[in-house]
Amino acid sequence: MKLQTVKGTKDILPSEIQKWHYIERTVRRVFERFGYEEIRTPVFEETSLFLRGIGETTDIVGKEMYTFQPDAASSESLTLRPEMTASVMRAYLQHGLRASAPITKVYYISELFRKERPQAGRQRQFWQFGCECIGSAAPEADAEVIALMSMIYRTLGVQNTVLRLNSLGNLETRKRYRDALREYLRPNYEKLDAISKERFEKNPLRILDSKNPDLADVIAAAPRIIDYLDTESKAHFETVQTYLKQFGIDYVIDFKLVRGLDYYSQTAFELQSADLGAQDALGGGGRYDGLAATLGEDKETPAVGFASGIERLIIVMEKLRLFDMLEKKVPMVMFISQSDAAREWTMTAAMQCRQAGIDADVDLLRRSFKAQMKESNRVGAHYAVIAGENELQSGKFQLKNLATSVQEELTFNEILEKLKIEK
């Protein structure tokens, strides 16, 4: 039996990694433009962090977490992180980041783990980029985070998107709305599917997230959470919209957008792409002022952030052919040896080029001259440096331009200077 990747995981091969590097470079550049710094948290945490932070009624906690005990004798329970916000907030509280700055702005590019049914753009081990802005309750922070997310996709060339926006109000708003939604759904209870019936008591807002077409009419006629907002929440939401209009960011109000995690409040948003098909969410986020208190903090800790899936982004960018302009990474120069002594020289010469910042490669298979030249063309090297016994004695080597076939006889120092100019 041949060993293969576990279902729901994927190797990222050298032929694909350039796409990932391009996205990661772009993401980092935009985050840093907005003043965000990178944070990295452990790949597993205490299970209680996610039980308290995400909410025990959510699908993630109820069905999707990879939880384990470090050893049979231990009562400790650990979980591979299924999302990043709870981990980032835990790090913020643990290390007292509030004391070092009034606002903490951090971003991440991290792998996460969920027990999901593998499908296009959704794996059990998957990657997300995102950010958290911790410390500001002002709607300006919400608007900036949304603008940041939008700028990342525009910079990558992903234009055909729809930004959906809603407000969940404060915790009291959600409580009133949850009660009203249950009262509306109660006469329709028998029309609900099994998943929605399970959500009815635990988290009825999640029913609005259902993709079951049989429930479309029931959901469409449901009361709107925006009608339950208090004056302060309405003002917050209106200010966010004002800034988005000033930024030139189009959006639609989606009263059914609730987001799946219990810690959201006030602004919720999601960026969707028709190029993804039925599972059309590229990324999303919102405000979560109550998360820190859920984790045991006794002070108000307002925060807002977003997360986006890299695998889904790659699917869209491949459909739009946005990777076509990427140039394959090739060595500037290949060193070709025609004897044992020349092979020793090429090893040292290639290393000197690398130390000078020049991409260089050398044959490690002791192949024939013809095979080495063929390999130089296969990898797309710009130049070949040819060394044999005559070249070693004269101190001058053949520098061949593999695009034009023009060949020069130069000392190694002359070759090095020429390559430095062209790198």
C-alpha positions in Angstrom: 0.0 0.0 0.0 1.4 3.3 -1.1 1.4 6.1 1.5 -0.6 9.2 0.4 -1.8 12.5 1.9 -4.6 12.2 4.4 -8.0 13.0 3.1 -8.6 16.7 3.4 -5.0 17.7 3.2 -2.9 18.7 0.2 0.8 18.9 -0.7 1.8 22.3 -2.1 4.4 21.3 -4.7 7.3 23.5 -6.0 5.3 24.0 -9.3 2.5 25.6 -7.2 4.3 27.4 -4.5 5.0 30.6 -6.5 1.3 31.3 -6.5 1.3 31.1 -2.7 4.4 33.3 -2.4 2.9 35.9 -4.6 -0.3 36.1 -2.5 1.6 36.1 0.8 3.9 38.9 -0.5 0.9 41.0 -1.6 -1.0 40.4 1.6 1.9 41.3 3.8 2.6 44.5 1.8 -1.0 45.7 2.1 -1.3 44.9 5.8 1.9 46.7 6.6 0.6 49.7 4.6 -2.2 50.0 7.1 0.2 49.7 10.1 -0.4 46.0 11.0 2.4 43.8 12.4 2.5 40.0 12.0 1.6 37.6 14.9 2.1 33.9 15.0 0.4 31.7 17.6 0.8 28.0 18.5 -0.9 25.5 16.2 -2.8 24.0 19.1 -4.4 25.6 22.2 -6.3 24.5 25.3 -9.7 23.3 24.1 -11.4 25.6 26.6 -10.2 28.6 24.6 -12.4 27.6 21.7 -15.3 26.3 23.8 -15.5 29.7 25.5 -14.3 31.9 22.7 -16.2 30.5 19.6 -19.2 29.2 21.5 -20.4 25.7 22.3 -23.5 26.1 20.0 -21.4 26.7 16.9 -20.8 24.0 14.2 -17.1 24.5 14.7 -17.1 23.5 18.3 -19.9 21.0 18.0 -18.7 19.0 15.0 -15.4 20.3 13.4 -12.6 20.5 16.0 -9.6 18.2 16.2 -9.3 17.6 19.9 -6.9 15.3 21.7 -5.2 14.5 25.0 -1.4 14.8 25.0 -1.1 11.5 26.8 -3.4 8.9 28.2 -2.7 9.8 31.8 -3.4 13.5 31.3 -6.7 15.3 31.9 -5.5 18.1 29.7 -7.5 18.6 26.5 -5.9 20.3 23.5 -7.3 21.3 20.1 -5.7 22.1 16.7 -6.8 25.7 16.1 -9.9 25.9 13.9 -9.8 29.7 13.6 -7.4 32.5 14.6 -9.3 35.2 16.4 -9.6 33.4 19.7 -5.9 32.6 19.6 -4.9 36.1 18.9 -7.1 37.5 21.7 -5.6 34.9 24.1 -2.1 36.2 23.1 -3.2 39.8 23.5 -4.5 39.2 27.0 -1.7 36.8 28.1 1.1 39.2 27.1 -0.6 42.4 28.3 -0.4 44.1 24.8 -3.0 46.6 26.0 -0.2 48.2 28.2 2.2 48.7 25.3 -0.2 50.6 22.9 -3.8 51.9 23.0 -4.6 49.9 19.8 -3.0 46.6 18.8 -3.1 45.9 15.0 -1.9 42.5 14.0 -2.2 40.2 11.0 -1.5 36.5 10.4 -1.0 34.0 7.6 -1.7 30.7 9.3 -2.9 27.1 8.7 -6.1 25.9 10.5 -7.8 22.6 11.0 -11.5 21.6 10.8 -13.3 18.3 10.4 -15.1 19.3 7.2 -16.2 17.4 4.1 -13.4 18.2 1.7 -14.5 20.0 -1.4 -13.1 22.6 -3.8 -11.4 25.4 -1.8 -12.2 23.7 1.5 -9.8 21.3 3.1 -9.4 19.9 6.6 -6.1 21.6 6.9 -6.4 25.0 5.2 -4.8 28.4 5.2 -6.2 31.8 6.0 -4.8 35.3 6.2 -6.5 37.9 8.3 -6.2 40.7 10.9 -7.4 41.9 14.2 -7.7 45.5 15.3 -8.0 45.4 19.1 -8.7 48.5 21.3 -11.1 50.7 19.3 -14.8 50.7 19.6 -15.2 53.4 17.0 -16.9 52.6 13.6 -13.7 54.0 12.0 -12.0 50.8 12.9 -14.7 48.7 11.3 -14.5 50.7 8.1 -10.7 50.5 8.0 -10.7 46.7 8.4 -13.2 46.4 5.6 -11.2 48.7 3.4 -8.1 46.8 4.1 -9.7 43.5 3.1 -11.1 45.1 -0.1 -7.7 46.6 -1.0 -6.0 43.2 -0.7 -8.4 41.7 -3.3 -8.2 44.7 -5.6 -4.4 44.6 -5.5 -4.4 40.9 -6.4 -6.7 41.7 -9.4 -9.9 40.1 -8.0 -12.5 42.7 -9.0 -15.8 40.7 -9.5 -16.8 40.6 -5.9 -19.8 41.6 -3.8 -19.4 43.0 -0.3 -22.3 42.1 2.0 -22.9 44.1 5.1 -25.1 43.8 8.2 -25.3 44.9 11.8 -25.9 42.4 14.6 -26.2 45.2 17.2 -25.0 44.8 20.8 -25.6 41.7 23.0 -28.9 43.0 24.1 -30.0 43.5 20.5 -29.0 39.9 19.7 -31.0 38.6 22.7 -34.2 40.5 21.7 -33.8 39.4 18.1 -33.1 35.8 19.0 -36.3 35.7 20.9 -38.3 37.3 18.1 -36.8 35.0 15.5 -37.7 31.9 17.5 -41.3 33.2 17.8 -41.5 33.7 14.1 -40.0 30.3 13.3 -42.0 28.3 15.8 -45.1 28.0 13.6 -42.7 26.9 10.7 -40.8 24.4 12.9 -41.9 21.4 10.9 -40.7 23.0 7.7 -37.2 23.2 9.0 -34.6 20.6 8.1 -32.7 18.6 10.7 -29.8 21.0 11.0 -32.1 24.0 11.4 -34.2 22.2 14.0 -31.0 21.7 16.0 -30.1 25.3 15.7 -33.6 26.5 16.7 -32.8 26.3 20.4 -29.1 26.6 20.4 -28.5 29.4 17.9 -31.5 30.4 15.8 -29.6 33.1 13.9 -27.6 30.4 12.2 -30.8 29.3 10.5 -30.6 32.5 8.4 -27.3 31.0 7.0 -29.0 27.9 5.6 -28.4 27.2 1.9 -31.4 24.8 1.8 -33.6 26.1 -1.1 -36.7 24.6 0.6 -36.2 27.1 3.4 -35.7 30.2 1.2 -39.3 31.5 1.6 -39.3 31.0 5.3 -35.9 32.8 5.7 -36.9 35.6 3.3 -39.9 36.5 5.4 -38.1 36.4 8.8 -37.8 39.5 10.9 -34.8 41.7 10.2 -32.2 42.2 12.9 -31.7 45.8 11.8 -35.2 46.6 13.0 -34.1 45.6 16.5 -31.1 47.8 16.8 -30.8 50.4 19.5 -30.0 54.1 18.7 -26.2 53.6 19.4 -26.0 50.5 17.2 -27.8 52.3 14.3 -25.5 55.2 14.5 -22.4 52.9 14.5 -23.7 51.1 11.4 -24.6 54.3 9.6 -21.1 55.7 10.2 -19.4 52.6 8.9 -21.5 52.9 5.7 -20.6 56.6 5.4 -16.9 55.8 5.4 -17.3 53.0 2.9 -19.0 55.4 0.5 -16.2 57.9 1.0 -13.7 55.2 0.3 -15.5 54.3 -2.9 -16.3 50.8 -1.7 -19.6 49.4 -3.0 -21.7 47.2 -0.7 -25.1 45.7 -0.3 -27.0 45.3 2.9 -27.8 41.7 3.6 -30.2 41.3 6.6 -29.6 37.5 6.6 -25.8 37.8 7.1 -25.1 36.8 10.7 -21.7 35.1 10.6 -21.2 31.8 12.3 -19.5 32.5 15.5 -21.1 33.6 18.8 -18.6 36.4 19.6 -19.7 38.8 16.8 -21.6 42.0 17.5 -22.3 45.2 15.6 -20.8 45.1 12.1 -20.7 41.9 10.2 -19.4 41.6 6.6 -18.6 39.1 3.9 -16.9 39.3 0.5 -18.3 37.0 -2.1 -17.2 36.0 -5.6 -19.4 34.5 -8.3 -16.3 32.8 -9.6 -16.4 30.4 -6.7 -19.8 28.8 -7.4 -22.2 27.8 -4.6 -19.6 28.2 -1.9 -19.0 31.9 -2.8 -17.5 33.4 0.3 -13.9 34.6 -0.1 -13.6 36.0 3.4 -15.4 37.9 6.1 -15.4 39.2 9.6 -16.9 41.7 11.9 -16.8 43.2 15.4 -16.4 41.1 18.5 -16.3 43.4 21.5 -17.5 40.6 23.9 -14.8 38.0 23.2 -12.3 39.2 25.8 -14.9 39.1 28.5 -15.8 35.6 27.4 -12.2 34.6 27.9 -12.1 36.0 31.4 -11.0 39.6 30.9 -12.7 42.1 33.3 -12.2 45.1 31.1 -14.1 46.1 28.0 -11.9 45.1 25.0 -13.4 46.2 21.7 -12.1 44.5 18.6 -12.8 44.0 14.9 -11.2 41.8 12.3 -11.5 39.5 9.2 -10.2 36.2 7.8 -9.9 35.0 4.2 -9.2 31.6 2.8 -6.1 31.3 0.6 -7.3 28.1 -1.2 -10.5 29.8 -2.3 -8.6 32.8 -3.4 -6.3 30.7 -5.5 -9.3 29.1 -7.3 -10.6 32.5 -8.3 -7.2 33.8 -9.4 -6.6 30.7 -11.5 -10.1 31.1 -13.2 -9.2 34.8 -13.9 -5.7 33.8 -15.1 -4.2 36.3 -12.6 -1.1 34.1 -12.2 -0.2 34.1 -15.9 2.1 37.1 -15.4 4.2 35.3 -12.7 7.7 34.5 -14.0 9.2 31.2 -13.0 12.2 31.5 -10.8 15.2 30.5 -12.8 19.0 30.6 -12.0 20.9 33.5 -13.5 23.8 31.2 -14.3 24.5 27.5 -14.6 28.1 26.3 -14.1 29.2 23.6 -16.6 32.2 21.4 -15.9 34.2 19.3 -18.5 36.6 17.6 -16.1 37.0 16.5 -12.5 39.2 19.5 -11.7 36.7 21.8 -13.4 33.9 20.3 -11.4 35.7 21.3 -8.2 36.2 24.8 -9.5 32.5 25.2 -10.5 31.3 24.2 -7.1 33.5 27.0 -5.5 32.6 29.5 -8.3 28.9 28.9 -7.9 29.1 29.5 -4.2 31.0 32.8 -4.7 28.2 33.9 -7.0 25.5 33.1 -4.4 27.5 34.9 -1.7 27.4 37.9 -4.1 23.6 37.7 -4.3 23.5 36.0 -7.8 21.3 33.0 -8.3 23.5 30.1 -9.5 23.3 26.4 -9.9 25.7 23.6 -10.6 25.5 20.0 -11.8 25.4 17.5 -8.8 24.9 14.4 -10.9 28.3 14.4 -12.7 26.6 14.4 -16.1 28.2 14.8 -19.5 28.8 18.2 -21.0 25.9 17.7 -23.4 23.5 16.7 -20.6 24.6 19.7 -18.5 23.9 22.1 -21.4 20.5 20.5 -21.9 19.7 21.0 -18.2 20.7 24.7 -18.4 18.2 25.2 -21.2 15.5 23.2 -19.4 15.6 25.3 -16.2 15.7 28.5 -18.2 19.1 29.8 -17.0 20.2 33.1 -18.5 23.9 32.2 -18.7 26.1 29.2 -18.7 29.7 29.4 -17.5 31.8 26.6 -19.2 35.0 25.4 -17.5 37.4 22.7 -18.7 41.1 22.0 -18.4 42.0 24.8 -20.9 39.9 27.3 -19.1 41.5 26.4 -15.7 45.0 26.8 -17.2 44.3 30.1 -18.9 42.1 31.5 -16.1 39.5 32.6 -18.6 36.1 30.9 -18.9 33.4 30.8 -21.5 30.3 32.8 -20.6 27.5 31.9 -22.9 24.3 33.9 -23.2 21.7 31.1 -23.5 19.1 33.3 -25.1 21.4 34.7 -27.9 24.1 32.0 -28.0 26.7 34.8 -27.8 29.8 33.5 -26.1 32.6 35.5 -24.3 35.9 34.6 -22.8 36.3 36.3 -19.5 38.1 35.9 -16.1 35.9 34.8 -13.3 36.1 38.3 -11.7 34.9 39.8 -15.0 32.1 37.3 -15.1 31.1 38.1 -11.5 31.0 41.8 -12.2 28.9 41.3 -15.4 26.4 39.2 -13.5 26.2 41.6 -10.6 25.2 44.4 -13.1 22.5 42.2 -14.6 21.0 40.6 -11.5 
